[in-house]
Amino acid sequence: MRTLIHSFLLFLATSLPVFSQGGDAQEADFHRADQNGDGVVTATELPDAKTRARFDQNGDGEVTLAEFRKTMGIEPPGSSGSPNPNSEGEKTLARIDAYIQRTDTNGDGKLSREEVGMEDWFDRIDQNGDGVIDEREIAATRSIVKRHGERGLSMPQNQVTEQEVEKITSGPEVLKPGDVGIGRMVADFAFTDLNGNQHQLSEVKNRKAVVFAMTSATCPVSKRLLPTLARISPSLESQGISLILVNAFSSETETDIRKQLAAQNFNPVYVRDSENVVSRALGAITTTEVFLIDAQQTLIYRGALDDQYGIDYSRDEAQEHYLRDAISAFLKNETPRIAATMAPGCELSLRTETETTVAANGITYHKDVSRILQRNCVQCHHDDGIAPFSLEYFDEVSDRARAIRRVVSEGTMPPWFAAEPEGGKDNPWANDHSLSQQDKADLLAWLNSNHQPEGDPAHAPTRLSFPEEWTTGTPDLVIPISKAYRIKATGFMPYQNDVVVTELNEDKWVTGYEILPSERDVVHHVIVQVFEQDKKTRDISEAQGFWAAYVPGNGTVQYPEGFARKLPAGAKVHFQIHYTPSGEEKMERLKMGLHFADTPPTYEVRTLAIADKKLSIPPGAPAHAEGITRSMPFDLPAISFMAHMHTRGSAFSYELIRRDKTSEMLLDIPRYDFNWQLRYELKTPRILPAGSAVKVTGVFNNSTSNKANPDPTKTVKWGSQTEDEMLIGYIEYFVPVGTKKVAALD
């Protein structure tokens, strides 16, 4: 007796036993062997010649379903020997049919991963792993259920719905209250709000308490939290608690601030604290910190508003409501359970009243720092650029000195995550964005000085100018996605899949592309795939490779002379888009611009995807490794690599395994970052020899230490959404135009 675990009935969260002596179960064995679902088991699908010969009635080397049935003595469906359906099975069939009708949104009689969502049973029913439960797989399951019913049915009392968002269990660090001033009196201070009204902290004696909330019109985490502040403001007022917003950035103008508030229809007391009077008095650290101060000016709580957003994670709803709970305890004259936390946001660089220290070595902003930033940062960090704020002017840089120091010190900015080559070898990367040692040393020296000297404006470099739209010139063809998508203001959004059918009546050769979001702050990344016009869109999967890709700061590719990608006549262009809410509801419709070659190129650029779809990441594992090795059937000339995992991914590597079993690291990414899925472009193509193999390895952090982890209690499998995981190593390579030799790789 054998058990087929978690069959199609798992949409009911059940387990269904199947007996191997039943004909339907035996036919399921045939269908599992028939990997491409064509009704014939070939030598490739069943390499064991002896076993294959047992069923091969006509000796042609292949096994049909009829031959399999004849060998096993199975009567075909509809014969008089078939058992009569029982009422239990008929009821279950009705439930299956109703589920299919409800779930099959495109009406093709099949169930795709996108239609089903992240049900655990999907991969077990999808026996050939093509991402679709087709008619054959549905029929096989219906036949099993019809014969055997729901024997052994086990219905849990509480079922998790598809709509439930996975929990983020790790939030801001809880601090020791006494270390950050909890219980101490806050000295009185005066301030002026955005409307010119004068205030004193001591005015709080007329209220039960006051909440000061640090904020910003440009910091991404602050922007996401503003709708929450707007929502809770009336509730605070009704409880006798004032809400005052404080912006410590002098570089953010009143126009910027009023525009942001108008978008939320929010009119709070707002302090543009350009001299940092309020921020210094509170000892604020980040742009998201909130302070609860009672009528006697005692600090009751300071820290995060809640745990919904962080620097590197977001969720649909908060699990912990730190300020709300602190207020509730305060109104009951009780001590808050959590009185202080860190507040994930943009670090503040507060101005002091007397600053006399100057940077070592005569480094100044205009002479040195502005040039380092122009060369390495300002391409993204300029007005209307893809970064959330500009670094073109001294006050903008000074405002964010602590944040810049942190990201430069830890190596997250400029974004580049490839380790140094082994053995002192030359750097192989053409697009290395990392800072030079000298630039990093000079920049940190200036940032670490007590007073970042501005220097002589006459020493400033010529300001850069930036195109209003396309950075690579006017495209020959612009392909917008099929519609504008509504991006909600807060929370989490699943991947969106958009298919556009081109109207080209001939093949085109694409020498370069640019992907241009209409709302840059909500587009996390995009993967583009191109298919022949007769390709069914249900077959689309990231594991089939990519044709183009976008992450902020890395959405433009120009191939060398003589190289191009093919865009077939009437092609279908599939955009997989990851949107991230920014704090303001928006409509987004990105587009891709293409540049065509006048004549056919010498080489066609293609992508090989090495995908490990058998992932099983244990709950709580801090460093779980998975991987897969793929042989090179010919000398493959690689030109770039791109790693793809989701939020649990923490490290990634490509390793070349030679025929003699020696190995070489091709690309080591010791700190993978889901937010920056970069394309690592080689200076010189690298031949991966025939007979060698490429091993891709991913390391996953499924523990509570990973703040971006959707649910550390879950065993994680392969899936298309962010709460699941993937492990794909993409390799861009090229072949002579017209070659047929390597078509099987695509």
C-alpha positions in Angstrom: 0.0 0.0 0.0 1.3 3.5 -0.9 0.1 7.0 0.1 -0.1 9.8 -2.4 0.4 12.7 0.0 -1.6 15.9 -0.2 -3.5 15.4 -3.4 -5.8 17.9 -5.1 -8.1 17.7 -2.0 -5.5 19.8 -0.1 -7.5 22.8 -1.0 -9.7 21.5 1.7 -6.5 20.9 3.9 -7.0 17.2 3.8 -5.0 14.0 3.3 -6.2 11.3 0.8 -4.9 7.7 0.9 -4.5 5.9 -2.5 -4.0 2.1 -2.9 -1.4 1.0 -5.5 -3.4 -1.9 -6.7 -6.1 0.5 -8.0 -5.8 1.2 -11.7 -6.1 4.9 -11.3 -3.2 5.0 -8.9 -1.1 2.9 -11.4 -2.0 5.3 -14.2 -0.9 8.1 -11.9 2.6 6.5 -12.0 2.5 6.6 -15.8 1.5 10.3 -15.8 4.3 11.1 -13.4 6.8 9.5 -15.7 5.3 11.3 -18.7 7.0 14.6 -17.8 5.9 16.7 -20.8 2.3 15.4 -20.7 2.2 14.2 -24.3 0.8 10.7 -23.5 4.1 8.9 -24.3 6.9 8.0 -22.0 10.2 8.3 -23.9 13.8 7.1 -23.2 14.6 10.5 -21.8 11.7 10.4 -19.4 12.4 6.8 -18.4 16.1 6.0 -19.0 15.8 2.4 -17.5 15.7 0.4 -20.8 14.7 -2.8 -19.0 11.7 -1.3 -17.3 10.7 0.5 -20.5 10.9 -2.7 -22.6 8.5 -4.4 -20.2 5.7 -2.0 -21.3 6.8 -1.4 -24.9 4.3 -3.6 -26.8 5.4 -2.6 -30.3 9.1 -2.4 -29.7 9.5 1.3 -30.8 11.4 2.2 -27.6 8.5 4.3 -26.2 5.5 3.5 -24.0 2.0 4.8 -24.7 -0.8 4.9 -22.1 -2.6 2.1 -24.0 0.5 0.0 -23.8 0.9 0.7 -20.1 -2.8 -0.2 -19.5 -2.5 -3.4 -21.5 0.6 -4.5 -19.7 -0.9 -3.8 -16.3 -4.3 -5.3 -17.1 -6.1 -2.0 -16.5 -9.5 -1.6 -18.2 -9.8 1.8 -19.9 -12.3 4.4 -18.5 -15.9 3.7 -19.2 -15.5 -0.1 -19.4 -18.0 -2.2 -17.5 -15.4 -3.3 -15.1 -14.9 0.1 -13.6 -16.3 0.4 -10.0 -19.4 2.4 -9.6 -19.0 5.8 -8.1 -20.0 6.2 -4.5 -21.9 9.1 -3.1 -18.9 10.2 -1.0 -16.8 10.5 -4.1 -19.5 12.2 -6.0 -19.8 14.9 -3.3 -16.1 15.4 -3.4 -16.1 15.7 -7.2 -18.7 18.4 -6.9 -16.5 20.3 -4.5 -13.6 20.0 -6.8 -15.6 21.1 -9.8 -16.9 24.1 -7.9 -13.4 25.0 -6.8 -12.1 24.8 -10.4 -15.0 27.0 -11.6 -14.3 29.6 -8.9 -10.6 29.6 -9.3 -10.1 29.3 -13.1 -10.4 33.0 -13.7 -9.4 32.9 -17.4 -11.8 30.0 -18.2 -9.2 27.7 -19.9 -10.1 24.7 -17.8 -6.7 24.7 -16.1 -5.3 26.1 -12.9 -2.2 28.2 -12.9 0.0 29.2 -10.0 -1.3 32.8 -10.3 -4.9 31.6 -10.1 -4.5 29.2 -7.2 -2.2 31.3 -5.1 0.3 29.8 -2.7 -1.6 26.6 -1.8 0.7 23.9 -0.5 -0.8 21.2 -2.6 -0.1 22.9 -6.0 3.4 21.5 -6.7 2.3 17.9 -5.7 -0.6 18.0 -8.2 1.5 19.7 -10.9 3.4 16.5 -11.5 5.4 17.7 -14.5 6.4 21.0 -12.8 5.2 23.2 -15.6 3.4 25.7 -13.3 0.0 24.6 -14.5 -2.5 21.9 -13.3 -3.8 20.8 -16.7 -6.8 18.7 -17.8 -4.8 15.5 -17.5 -3.7 16.2 -13.9 -7.2 17.3 -12.9 -8.7 14.2 -14.6 -6.3 11.9 -12.8 -7.2 13.4 -9.4 -10.9 13.3 -10.1 -10.7 9.6 -11.1 -8.9 8.8 -7.8 -11.5 10.7 -5.8 -14.4 9.1 -7.7 -13.1 5.6 -6.8 -12.0 6.1 -3.3 -13.9 9.1 -1.9 -12.6 11.0 1.1 -11.5 8.0 3.2 -9.1 9.2 5.8 -10.3 12.8 5.5 -8.9 15.0 8.2 -10.4 18.5 8.5 -8.6 21.0 10.7 -10.8 23.2 12.8 -8.9 26.4 11.8 -7.9 26.8 8.2 -5.6 29.5 6.9 -7.1 31.4 4.0 -5.3 32.4 0.8 -5.9 36.1 1.7 -4.0 35.9 5.0 -0.8 37.8 4.9 2.2 36.0 6.4 3.4 37.5 9.7 6.6 39.5 10.2 7.7 38.4 13.6 10.8 40.6 14.0 10.4 44.3 14.7 12.4 47.2 16.1 14.9 46.4 18.8 13.5 47.0 22.3 15.7 49.4 24.4 16.4 49.6 28.1 14.1 52.5 29.1 16.6 54.2 31.5 19.3 54.3 28.9 17.2 56.6 26.6 15.6 59.0 29.2 12.3 57.3 29.9 10.9 58.7 33.2 13.0 61.8 33.0 11.7 65.4 32.6 12.1 67.0 29.2 13.3 70.6 29.5 11.0 73.2 28.2 11.6 74.6 24.7 9.9 76.9 22.2 9.1 76.4 18.6 7.1 77.8 15.6 4.8 75.7 13.5 4.4 75.8 9.7 1.7 78.3 9.9 3.8 80.7 12.0 2.1 80.0 15.4 4.3 80.1 18.5 4.3 77.1 20.9 6.0 75.9 24.2 6.4 72.4 25.4 5.0 73.5 28.7 1.7 74.1 27.0 1.2 70.3 27.4 0.0 71.0 31.0 -3.3 72.0 29.4 -3.6 68.5 27.8 -3.2 65.0 29.1 -0.1 64.5 26.9 1.6 65.3 23.7 3.0 63.1 21.0 6.0 64.5 19.0 6.4 62.4 15.8 9.5 62.9 13.7 8.8 62.8 10.0 10.2 63.6 6.5 8.9 64.4 3.1 11.6 62.2 1.4 12.6 59.4 3.8 10.8 56.3 2.4 9.9 54.8 5.8 8.5 58.2 7.0 6.4 58.6 3.9 4.9 55.1 4.5 4.0 56.0 8.1 2.4 59.4 7.4 -1.0 57.8 6.5 -1.0 56.0 9.9 -0.3 59.3 11.7 -3.1 60.9 9.8 -5.4 58.1 10.7 -4.7 58.1 14.4 -4.7 61.9 14.8 -8.5 62.2 15.5 -8.3 59.4 18.0 -5.4 61.1 19.9 -7.3 64.3 20.0 -10.4 62.6 21.4 -8.3 61.3 24.2 -6.9 64.7 25.1 -3.5 64.1 23.5 -1.9 66.5 21.0 0.0 65.4 17.9 2.9 67.5 16.6 4.9 66.5 13.6 8.6 67.5 13.5 10.8 67.6 10.3 14.5 68.1 11.1 15.7 68.4 7.5 16.4 72.0 6.5 16.8 70.8 2.8 13.1 69.9 2.7 11.1 72.9 1.6 7.8 74.1 2.9 6.4 73.4 -0.6 7.5 69.8 -0.3 5.9 69.4 3.1 2.6 71.0 2.2 2.3 68.9 -0.9 2.8 65.8 1.1 0.3 66.8 3.7 -2.3 67.7 1.1 -2.0 64.3 -0.5 -3.1 62.8 2.8 -5.7 65.6 3.5 -3.9 66.0 6.8 -3.5 69.4 8.6 -1.5 68.7 11.8 0.6 71.0 13.9 3.8 70.7 11.8 7.2 72.0 12.8 9.9 72.6 10.1 12.7 72.3 12.6 15.5 73.5 10.3 17.6 74.7 13.2 17.0 71.4 15.1 15.8 73.1 18.2 13.0 70.6 18.9 15.0 67.6 17.6 17.9 68.3 19.9 15.7 68.9 22.9 14.0 65.5 22.3 17.3 63.8 21.4 15.8 62.4 18.2 17.7 59.8 16.3 15.7 59.0 13.2 12.9 60.4 11.0 10.3 57.9 12.4 10.8 58.2 16.1 7.8 59.2 18.3 7.8 60.7 21.8 5.0 60.5 24.3 5.3 63.3 27.0 2.8 63.8 29.8 1.4 67.0 31.3 4.4 67.2 33.8 6.8 66.9 30.8 7.8 63.4 31.7 9.0 61.2 28.9 6.6 58.1 28.9 7.6 56.4 25.7 10.0 56.9 22.8 10.6 54.7 19.7 8.7 53.2 16.8 5.1 54.0 16.1 4.5 50.3 15.3 6.4 47.5 13.5 4.7 47.7 10.1 7.7 49.2 8.3 11.4 49.1 8.5 14.4 50.0 6.4 14.3 46.6 4.6 10.9 45.2 5.2 7.2 46.0 5.1 4.0 44.2 5.8 0.3 44.6 5.3 -0.6 45.4 8.9 1.4 46.0 12.1 1.7 43.2 14.7 2.9 45.5 17.5 1.4 48.9 18.1 4.0 50.4 20.4 2.6 54.0 20.7 -1.0 52.9 20.9 -0.2 50.4 23.7 1.9 52.9 25.6 -0.9 55.5 25.5 -3.4 52.9 26.7 -1.2 52.0 29.6 -0.5 55.7 30.4 -4.2 56.6 30.5 -4.7 53.8 33.0 -1.8 55.2 35.1 0.2 52.1 34.3 3.7 51.5 33.0 3.9 50.6 29.3 4.9 47.0 28.6 7.4 48.4 26.1 8.6 51.9 26.9 11.4 52.3 24.3 12.4 50.9 21.0 14.6 51.7 18.1 12.7 53.5 15.3 13.7 52.2 11.8 14.1 55.2 9.6 16.6 57.7 8.1 19.2 58.8 10.7 19.3 62.4 11.7 22.4 64.6 11.6 21.5 67.2 14.2 23.2 70.6 14.1 24.9 71.7 17.3 25.1 75.3 18.5 28.9 75.4 18.5 30.9 73.4 16.0 34.6 74.0 15.9 36.3 70.8 14.7 37.3 70.7 11.1 37.9 67.6 8.9 41.4 66.2 8.7 43.5 66.7 5.6 41.7 69.8 4.4 38.8 67.8 2.9 35.8 70.1 2.1 32.4 69.6 0.6 32.9 71.7 -2.5 36.4 70.6 -3.3 36.2 66.9 -2.5 32.9 65.5 -1.2 30.6 66.9 -3.9 32.8 65.3 -6.6 32.8 61.9 -4.9 29.0 62.1 -4.6 28.6 63.2 -8.2 30.6 60.3 -9.5 29.0 57.7 -7.3 25.6 58.8 -6.0 24.0 61.8 -7.7 23.1 59.8 -10.9 20.2 58.4 -8.7 20.1 61.0 -5.9 19.1 64.2 -7.8 15.8 66.1 -8.1 13.2 63.9 -9.7 15.7 61.0 -9.8 14.9 57.4 -8.8 16.3 57.8 -5.3 14.0 59.1 -2.6 16.0 62.3 -2.0 18.6 64.5 -3.6 22.3 64.8 -2.7 23.1 67.6 -5.1 23.5 70.4 -2.5 25.4 70.9 0.7 22.4 71.2 3.0 20.9 68.0 1.6 24.2 66.1 2.3 24.6 67.7 5.7 21.1 66.7 6.7 21.8 63.1 5.9 25.4 62.8 7.0 24.8 60.1 9.6 22.7 58.0 7.2 25.3 58.4 4.5 28.0 57.4 6.9 26.1 54.2 7.9 25.4 53.0 4.4 28.9 53.8 3.2 30.5 52.1 6.2 28.4 48.9 5.8 28.8 48.8 2.1 25.1 49.0 1.1 25.7 52.2 -0.9 26.6 52.6 -3.6 24.8 49.3 -4.2 27.5 46.6 -5.1 27.6 43.3 -3.4 30.2 41.1 -5.2 33.1 40.0 -3.1 36.7 40.8 -4.0 38.1 38.2 -6.5 40.0 35.3 -5.0 43.8 35.3 -4.9 44.3 38.9 -5.6 43.0 38.5 -9.2 42.0 41.5 -11.2 38.5 42.8 -10.8 36.4 41.2 -13.7 33.4 43.4 -13.5 32.7 46.2 -16.0 29.9 47.8 -13.9 31.5 47.8 -10.4 29.7 50.5 -8.5 31.6 50.3 -5.3 33.6 53.2 -3.9 37.4 53.3 -4.5 39.4 53.0 -1.3 40.5 56.6 -1.5 37.0 57.9 -2.2 35.6 55.9 0.7 38.4 57.1 3.1 38.0 60.8 2.2 34.2 60.7 2.3 34.1 59.0 5.8 36.8 61.4 7.1 34.5 64.3 6.2 31.3 62.6 7.5 33.0 61.6 10.8 34.2 65.2 11.5 32.3 67.1 14.1 31.7 69.9 11.6 31.6 68.9 8.0 33.4 71.9 6.4 31.7 73.4 3.3 34.7 75.0 1.8 34.9 77.6 -0.9 31.9 77.5 -3.4 34.3 78.5 -6.1 35.9 75.1 -5.8 32.6 73.3 -6.6 32.3 71.1 -9.7 30.0 71.9 -12.6 26.6 70.6 -11.8 25.4 67.6 -13.7 22.3 67.8 -15.9 19.9 64.9 -16.4 17.4 64.1 -19.1 13.8 64.5 -18.3 12.8 61.0 -19.5 14.9 58.5 -21.5 18.6 58.4 -20.5 19.6 56.5 -23.7 17.9 58.8 -26.2 14.5 58.4 -27.9 13.7 54.7 -28.3 12.7 53.1 -31.6 9.8 51.4 -29.9 8.1 52.1 -26.6 6.1 49.2 -25.0 4.0 50.3 -22.0 2.3 47.8 -19.8 -1.3 47.1 -20.7 -2.8 49.3 -17.9 -2.1 51.5 -15.0 -2.0 49.7 -11.6 -3.4 51.1 -8.4 -0.7 51.1 -5.8 -2.2 51.4 -2.4 -0.7 53.8 0.1 0.4 51.3 2.8 0.9 47.6 3.3 2.1 44.8 1.1 1.4 44.1 -2.6 1.9 40.8 -4.4 3.7 40.6 -7.7 1.7 41.9 -10.7 1.9 40.0 -14.1 1.2 42.0 -17.2 1.3 40.7 -20.8 1.6 43.0 -23.8 1.3 41.7 -27.4 3.4 43.6 -29.8 2.2 44.5 -33.3 5.5 44.0 -35.1 5.2 42.2 -38.4 8.8 41.3 -38.6 11.6 40.2 -36.2 13.7 43.0 -34.6 17.1 43.0 -33.1 17.4 45.0 -29.9 20.7 46.6 -29.1 19.6 48.2 -25.8 16.7 48.8 -23.5 15.5 51.1 -20.7 12.7 50.4 -18.3 11.1 53.6 -17.1 8.6 53.6 -14.2 6.0 56.4 -14.1 6.2 56.4 -10.3 9.7 55.4 -9.4 9.3 55.2 -5.7 6.8 52.3 -5.8 8.6 50.1 -8.3 10.9 47.6 -6.5 12.0 45.5 -9.4 10.8 44.2 -12.8 11.6 41.0 -14.7 10.7 41.0 -18.4 10.4 37.9 -20.6 9.7 37.7 -24.3 7.9 34.8 -26.0 6.8 33.9 -29.5 3.3 34.9 -30.4 1.9 31.4 -30.2 3.3 30.8 -26.7 0.7 30.4 -24.0 1.0 32.9 -21.2 0.3 30.3 -18.6 3.7 28.8 -19.4 5.5 31.9 -18.2 7.9 31.4 -15.3 11.0 33.2 -13.9 12.8 29.9 -14.2 12.7 30.3 -18.0 15.2 33.2 -17.8 14.8 36.9 -18.4 14.9 39.2 -21.5 15.3 42.4 -19.6 15.3 43.5 -15.9 15.0 46.6 -13.7 16.0 47.5 -10.2 16.4 51.1 -9.1 19.6 52.5 -10.7 20.0 49.4 -12.9 17.3 49.5 -15.5 19.3 50.4 -18.6 21.4 48.0 -20.7 23.3 48.8 -23.9 24.9 45.7 -25.6 28.3 46.0 -27.3 28.6 46.5 -31.0 27.5 43.3 -32.9 25.4 42.0 -30.0 21.6 42.1 -29.7 18.5 40.4 -28.3 15.8 39.1 -30.6 12.3 40.5 -30.5 10.2 38.1 -32.6 7.4 39.4 -34.8 4.1 39.6 -32.9 6.0 38.7 -29.7 4.3 38.6 -26.3 6.1 40.7 -23.7 5.6 39.6 -20.1 6.3 42.1 -17.2 6.5 40.7 -13.7 6.4 43.8 -11.4 7.0 44.0 -7.7 5.4 47.2 -6.4 6.1 48.6 -2.9 3.6 51.1 -1.4 5.2 54.5 -0.6 2.7 56.1 1.8 0.6 57.7 -0.9 -1.9 55.9 -3.2 -0.7 56.1 -6.8 -1.5 54.9 -10.3 1.6 53.4 -12.0 2.2 52.4 -15.6 5.8 51.7 -16.5 7.1 51.3 -20.0 10.1 49.8 -21.8 12.0 51.7 -24.5 13.9 49.6 -27.1 16.6 50.5 -29.6 16.9 48.5 -32.8 19.9 47.5 -34.9 19.8 48.6 -38.6 21.2 45.2 -39.6 21.3 41.7 -38.0 24.0 41.4 -35.3 26.9 39.0 -35.3 25.8 37.5 -32.0 22.4 36.9 -30.2 22.3 37.5 -26.5 20.3 34.8 -24.5 19.7 33.9 -20.9 20.3 30.6 -19.2 18.4 30.1 -15.9 19.7 27.6 -13.4 16.8 27.2 -11.0 16.5 25.0 -7.9 12.7 24.4 -7.6 13.0 21.8 -4.9 13.6 24.3 -2.1 12.8 23.2 1.4 13.9 25.8 4.0 13.3 24.7 7.6 11.6 27.1 10.0 13.9 29.2 12.1 17.0 28.3 10.2 19.5 31.2 10.2 21.8 30.0 7.4 20.2 27.2 5.4 22.0 26.4 2.1 20.3 25.1 -1.0 21.7 24.7 -4.5 21.8 23.0 -7.9 24.4 22.1 -10.5 24.0 22.3 -14.2 26.4 20.8 -16.8 27.5 22.9 -19.8 26.8 21.0 -23.0 29.0 23.3 -25.1 31.5 26.1 -24.6 29.2 28.8 -23.2 30.5 32.3 -23.4 29.1 34.1 -20.4 28.8 37.9 -20.4 26.9 38.6 -17.1 25.3 37.0 -14.0 22.2 37.9 -12.0 21.1 36.2 -8.8 17.4 36.0 -7.8 16.0 35.1 -4.4 13.4 36.6 -2.2 13.4 38.2 1.2 15.0 35.2 3.1 18.0 35.2 0.7 21.2 36.2 2.5 24.1 35.0 0.3 24.5 33.7 -3.3 27.4 32.2 -5.3 28.2 30.9 -8.7 30.9 28.2 -8.8 32.6 26.6 -11.9 33.2 22.9 -11.5 35.8 21.7 -14.1 36.0 18.2 -15.5 38.9 17.4 -13.2 36.7 18.3 -10.3 38.7 21.5 -9.4 36.5 24.5 -8.8 36.6 28.3 -9.2 34.4 31.0 -7.7 32.8 32.9 -10.6 30.7 35.3 -8.4 30.4 35.5 -4.7 27.7 37.6 -3.1 28.3 37.2 0.6 25.5 39.6 1.5 22.6 39.2 -0.9 20.1 42.1 -0.8 16.6 41.5 -2.2 16.2 45.2 -2.8 19.2 45.3 -5.2 19.1 42.4 -7.7 22.0 43.6 -9.7 23.3 42.5 -13.1 27.1 41.7 -12.7 28.5 42.4 -16.2 31.9 40.9 -17.1 34.6 43.1 -18.7 35.5 40.2 -21.0 33.2 37.2 -21.8 34.1 34.1 -19.8 34.0 30.7 -21.6 32.4 28.0 -19.4 33.8 24.9 -21.0 31.8 22.0 -22.4 31.8 19.2 -19.8 32.2 21.6 -16.9 29.3 22.5 -14.6 28.1 25.6 -12.9 26.9 25.3 -9.3 24.6 28.0 -7.9 24.2 28.1 -4.1 21.8 30.2 -2.1 21.9 30.7 1.7 18.6 31.6 3.3 17.9 33.2 6.7 14.5 31.9 7.8 15.0 33.0 11.5 13.6 35.9 13.5 16.9 37.8 13.1 15.9 38.5 9.5 13.6 41.5 9.8 12.3 41.0 6.2 11.2 37.4 7.0 7.4 37.0 6.3 7.1 34.0 8.7 10.1 32.3 10.4 7.8 29.5 11.7 7.1 28.3 8.1 8.9 25.6 6.0 9.5 27.6 2.9 9.1 26.1 -0.7 9.4 27.5 -4.2 6.8 30.0 -5.1 6.3 33.1 -7.2 5.3 35.6 -4.4 7.6 37.4 -2.0 6.5 35.4 1.0 7.7 32.2 -0.8 11.2 31.7 -2.1 13.2 31.1 -5.3 16.8 30.3 -6.1 17.7 31.2 -9.7 21.2 31.9 -11.1 20.8 33.7 -14.4 23.7 33.7 -16.9 23.6 35.9 -20.0 25.5 34.4 -22.9 25.7 34.7 -26.7 25.6 32.5 -29.8 26.3 33.3 -33.4 23.1 34.5 -35.1 21.2 31.7 -36.8 22.7 28.9 -34.8 20.5 26.0 -33.8 23.0 24.3 -31.6 21.9 25.6 -28.2 18.2 26.1 -28.6 17.6 23.5 -25.9 19.1 25.8 -23.3 16.3 28.4 -23.7 
